[in-house]
Amino acid sequence: MSARVVDAGRWCSSQWAPLVLSLAVAGLLHSAAPAARCRAQSGPVQTALIELYTSEGCSSCPPADRWLADLAAEPALNGKVVSLALHVDYWDGLGWRDRFAQPGFSVRQRALTAAQGSATVFTPQVMVNGRTTLDWSRNTAFRQRMAAINAQPAKVDLTLEILPASDAWQVQIQGRLQPHLSSARAGVFVALYQNGLSSQVTAGENAARQLRHERVTRELIGPLPVVADDHFTHQHRFRLPLDADSRDFGVAAFVQDQTDGQVWQALALNTCLE
């Protein structure tokens, strides 16, 4: 089996509710020296959000996982692309349970797919700014797509700050919408991602393979509201797993149209712990 295909449900922003105003991942922060507050700000053009819907149970997914890892590591794309891997759970009953899979990621995949007028989701599925793209493995075509997005003026100004501490991070997200955008349609999302992960798979389609992962979304919250006419501020407190290296984590934020699923702007910030 080369891919898993299931029917998608209807688009509904309430599928991502209730709103969550704080984020905690169980456990304690890996010991590391706290650094000063670090900050990232979006630029004058759009940054592309790339979402890879994947699973450790899918034999056609490892090449896409490697592609996403290479993309995230490419210096030339720094500030131009924010990449996230979201592991879906509908493969879990087919021989191998993916420890990174979450039901909410499957719900998000179905909702975004339905917003595009489709009833079918699959793995690996790549979405760019909320739209499925099938040319991700064709380097020239995909680079042209990225360049076209990066050439567009920014629709949202985003600022992301992390204040590290010995046992947690305090994260603040601020933003301002361009005047022509509707704050009622805007949803703010915050993702905690982890790099340097691997799994030794012993069953299912990838049995006897060691899989390596980058940019794995460990938690995604939202949509958080834009309560003022054109600007917002949200704060979140993050805790990391007990035995995790804090240097492997990062935070991404993006603003998405809750009516049609299009992403208006994205921003990522790697951890600032020494």
C-alpha positions in Angstrom: 0.0 0.0 0.0 1.6 3.3 -1.1 -0.8 5.7 0.6 -3.7 5.9 3.0 -6.8 7.6 1.6 -9.9 8.4 3.7 -13.0 10.5 3.2 -12.8 14.0 4.6 -15.5 15.8 6.6 -17.0 19.3 6.1 -15.0 22.4 6.8 -15.9 23.9 10.1 -13.7 26.1 12.2 -15.5 24.8 15.3 -13.7 21.5 14.8 -10.6 23.2 16.1 -12.4 24.7 19.2 -12.5 25.2 22.1 -10.0 27.9 22.2 -7.0 27.1 24.4 -5.2 30.0 26.0 -2.3 28.0 27.4 -0.2 25.1 26.2 1.5 22.5 28.3 3.4 19.4 27.2 3.8 17.1 30.2 7.2 16.8 31.8 10.0 19.1 32.8 12.5 21.0 30.7 15.8 19.4 29.9 18.5 21.1 31.8 20.0 24.0 29.8 21.2 27.4 30.5 18.5 30.0 30.1 19.2 32.7 27.5 17.9 36.2 27.1 14.6 36.8 25.5 14.8 36.0 21.8 12.5 37.4 19.1 11.6 37.0 15.5 9.5 39.3 13.3 8.0 38.6 9.9 9.1 40.6 6.9 7.4 42.7 4.2 6.5 39.7 2.1 4.6 36.5 2.7 6.3 33.4 4.2 4.9 30.1 3.0 3.5 27.6 5.5 4.2 24.0 4.5 2.2 21.3 6.3 3.1 17.6 5.7 0.4 15.2 6.8 2.3 11.9 7.4 2.4 8.7 9.4 5.0 6.2 10.5 2.6 3.5 9.3 2.7 4.7 5.7 5.4 3.2 3.4 5.3 6.1 1.0 5.8 8.7 3.8 9.5 8.4 4.6 10.6 10.1 1.3 8.3 13.0 2.1 9.6 13.1 5.7 13.2 13.4 4.3 12.1 16.1 1.8 10.6 18.2 4.6 13.7 17.8 6.8 15.9 18.9 3.9 13.6 21.8 3.2 13.8 23.0 6.9 17.6 22.7 6.9 18.1 24.8 3.7 19.7 28.1 4.7 18.4 29.9 1.6 14.8 29.2 2.7 15.2 30.6 6.2 12.5 33.2 6.7 10.8 32.2 3.4 9.3 28.9 4.5 7.8 27.5 7.8 7.6 23.7 7.6 5.6 21.5 10.0 5.0 17.7 10.0 1.7 16.6 11.4 1.3 12.9 12.1 -2.3 11.6 11.6 -3.8 8.8 13.6 -5.9 6.9 11.0 -3.0 4.6 10.2 -2.7 3.5 13.8 -5.0 0.5 13.4 -3.1 -0.9 10.5 -0.1 -2.6 12.2 1.9 0.2 13.7 0.9 2.9 16.2 2.6 6.2 15.5 3.7 7.8 18.8 3.6 11.3 17.2 0.1 11.0 15.8 -2.8 13.0 17.2 -6.5 12.9 16.3 -6.6 16.7 16.1 -4.1 16.6 13.2 -6.4 14.2 11.3 -9.3 16.6 12.0 -7.4 19.5 10.7 -6.4 17.7 7.5 -10.0 16.8 6.8 -11.2 20.3 7.5 -8.6 22.0 5.2 -9.3 19.4 2.5 -13.0 20.0 2.7 -12.4 23.8 2.4 -10.8 23.1 -1.0 -13.9 21.3 -2.1 -12.5 17.8 -1.8 -13.7 14.8 0.3 -10.4 12.8 0.1 -7.3 13.0 2.3 -4.2 11.0 1.9 -0.6 10.5 3.1 1.8 11.9 2.4 -0.2 15.1 1.7 1.5 18.4 1.4 -0.3 21.7 1.8 1.2 25.1 1.1 -0.7 28.0 2.7 -3.7 25.8 3.2 -3.8 24.4 -0.3 -2.9 20.9 -1.4 0.1 20.7 -3.8 1.1 17.6 -5.7 4.3 19.0 -7.2 6.3 19.0 -4.0 8.6 16.3 -5.2 9.3 18.2 -8.5 12.0 20.6 -7.3 11.7 23.3 -10.1 7.9 23.6 -10.0 7.8 23.7 -6.2 10.5 26.3 -6.0 8.6 28.4 -8.5 5.5 28.1 -6.3 7.5 29.2 -3.2 9.0 32.2 -5.1 5.5 33.3 -6.2 4.3 33.3 -2.6 7.4 35.1 -1.3 6.9 37.8 -3.9 3.5 38.8 -2.5 3.2 41.6 0.1 2.7 40.5 3.6 -1.0 40.4 4.8 -0.1 40.2 8.5 2.8 41.6 10.6 3.8 38.9 13.1 6.1 39.0 16.1 7.1 35.9 18.1 9.0 36.0 21.3 10.3 33.3 23.6 11.5 34.0 27.2 13.3 30.9 28.3 13.4 29.8 32.0 14.8 26.8 33.8 11.6 24.9 33.5 9.4 26.5 30.9 9.1 29.0 28.1 6.8 32.0 28.0 5.8 32.6 24.4 4.2 35.8 23.2 2.6 36.2 19.7 1.6 39.6 18.5 0.2 40.6 15.1 -1.5 43.2 13.0 -3.7 42.5 10.0 -3.7 44.6 6.9 -6.8 46.9 6.8 -8.5 44.9 4.0 -8.6 41.7 6.0 -11.5 40.6 8.2 -10.6 40.1 11.8 -13.7 38.0 12.2 -12.3 35.5 9.7 -8.8 35.4 11.2 -7.6 32.5 13.4 -4.2 32.5 15.1 -2.4 29.2 15.6 0.7 28.3 17.6 2.7 25.1 17.1 5.4 23.5 19.2 7.7 21.4 17.0 10.6 19.0 17.7 13.6 18.0 15.7 16.0 15.1 15.8 13.4 12.3 16.4 13.7 8.7 15.4 11.6 5.5 15.7 12.5 1.9 15.1 9.4 0.5 13.5 8.7 -3.2 14.1 5.4 -3.7 12.4 3.2 -2.4 9.6 4.3 -1.2 6.2 7.6 0.2 7.5 8.5 -2.8 9.6 12.3 -3.2 10.3 13.0 0.4 9.3 14.4 3.2 11.4 12.5 6.4 10.6 13.9 9.9 11.3 11.8 13.0 11.7 12.3 16.8 11.8 9.8 19.5 12.5 7.4 17.2 14.1 4.4 19.1 15.5 4.0 18.1 19.2 1.2 20.5 20.0 -1.0 22.8 17.9 -3.4 25.2 19.5 -5.9 27.5 17.8 -7.7 29.2 16.4 -7.1 32.0 18.8 -9.1 35.1 18.1 -8.3 38.5 16.8 -10.6 40.4 19.2 -9.6 43.9 18.2 -10.2 45.4 14.8 -6.8 44.5 13.3 -4.3 43.4 16.0 -3.9 40.7 18.6 -1.6 39.5 21.4 -1.6 36.0 22.8 0.7 34.4 25.5 1.4 30.8 26.1 3.5 28.8 28.5 5.2 25.7 27.2 6.7 22.8 29.1 8.8 20.1 27.4 9.1 16.4 27.9 11.3 15.2 30.8 14.2 13.8 28.8 14.0 16.1 25.8 16.9 18.3 24.7 15.4 21.8 24.6 17.6 22.8 21.7 15.6 20.4 19.5 12.4 22.5 19.9 11.0 25.5 18.2 7.7 27.5 18.0 5.8 28.5 14.9 2.9 30.8 14.6 0.6 31.5 11.7 -2.6 33.3 10.8 -5.3 31.6 8.8 -8.6 32.5 7.1 -11.2 30.4 9.0 -13.6 30.6 6.0 -11.4 29.2 3.2 -8.4 27.9 5.0 -5.8 30.1 3.3 -2.8 31.1 5.4 -2.0 34.8 5.5 1.4 34.7 7.2 3.7 32.4 9.1 6.7 32.8 11.3 9.0 30.3 13.2 11.5 30.8 16.0 14.0 28.1 17.1 14.7 27.9 20.8 17.2 30.3 22.3 18.6 28.0 25.0 22.4 27.4 25.1 
